[in-house]
Amino acid sequence: MPEPLARVLIVDDEDALRFAVKRILEYEGYEVETAENGVGGIEMVVEHDYDLALIDLKMPDISGIDVLKEVRRLRPNTICFMATAYASYDTAIQATRLGAFGYILKPFTDDELLHQLNQGLEKRRLLIESERMKKDREERLLELAFERSRLNTIINLIADGVLVVNRNGEVVYYNPAAIKYFLLEEIHIQELIAQRLPAEVASIINDMLAAEQFEDKSQSVQVEIMPNRELYIEVTCSPIPHHDKTVAGIVIVVRNITSFKEIEHIKSQFVSMVSHELKAPIAATLGFLNLMMNPEVILPPEKQLDFLKRSSTRLTGLLTMVNDLLDISRMEMNSVTRELKPLSMPEVIREVVSFHNIEIEKKQLTVEYDFPEKLPELVADQLEIQRLITNLVSNSIKYNKQGGKIFIGVQASQDFLFTTIRDTGIGMKPEECNRLFTEFFRAKNEFTKGIHGTGLGMSIVKRILDSYSGTIKVESEYGAGTTFTIKLPCRKE
């Protein structure tokens, strides 16, 4: 048998994800072993040396960060990747500082996963090669020119930019990444580079070179190189000591932190959006109550009842939104307790539809089913699948036209179950489809003015599907209707 490309360890508590990734990597020629929790992953690292490790950030026993620390301590040359469904800037920075090579966001495609692993494998080979060179150099005293050539090769392959200046501020070394991140056309050896760098970086360099005594202290600064967060870099300047305790030069390391800044921006937007969505119903309800409690305002009983009903509607919507936010938070933290068991998708669908019979009759909708006699079962948590179908069915009712139709069909193909929910409702525009799974997004047009919702339902649908390695496809025509097709792995006989 041919030698495997590399030995990979997958540490993840999601059975479906472990199985799917293992199958993908073995097909590509990797040797793969898996652990279903953090403790098991650490035990396997103690016994075996792996080239690559894919570690879930959130697990029921110990966190992925703790597993990463142990892997880096026990096997410092194992290239580690952190995987999570929702990254935060703080955890990404923490994982990177602890030695994680990459940060993979779930769900990921086969190509994205293989691309990341190939880069990590190249880094692993470079580390091993670097260690081999070090031993070889100690044993044979390799020539300086050969050593420098190898070092240049390694540094040029590093993703971070490296720039070195001497005590006069002249360039003595740089790699291609430095040119890329500073948006320079070229750099010349012995060039006074500070004047071509961002003002914040130039100021740090000049201050370090002007210091009379060497201080073993690095300084970092974050700079927006391209507007609208297209390119954000973190520049770290570290002085190089001379034998007379003065500054011999400065090493400047440039790291691309654009993705982390984008996560930070999304987090800020999310907090602002939640605040706005909470404020509106509270303010409206408080206004109604103040009117009813004002002794100078005399309201007839029917008006008081109307205010109470409107307040109740507002607070019900607020409670729904809070529950949705709690569900999203639990999914992100992997704190959802699941009871996996075989489920019949047609039975789940019929149960959900029967729950909405009053709304269906009120809008005079016709529901059509297409369920083959023999369908494979899902292995999933019943409450999660019910929540998934409920959000899709309630949308097909809520955004349908009076007297419209709803079609629900289930088909099996290979190892997957395909569920289609189609309505003859108001539909969506292309730009609305693109933003459909964003938190708090609701289509705003002439048809949706009187329709209430939190804008979190489809986000929850996407997160549930992601947790089962499922997918969702949306097809919609404005004014004509919408079709959702979900794909979930089914149970093998």
Disulfide bonds with the S-S distance in Angstrom:
none
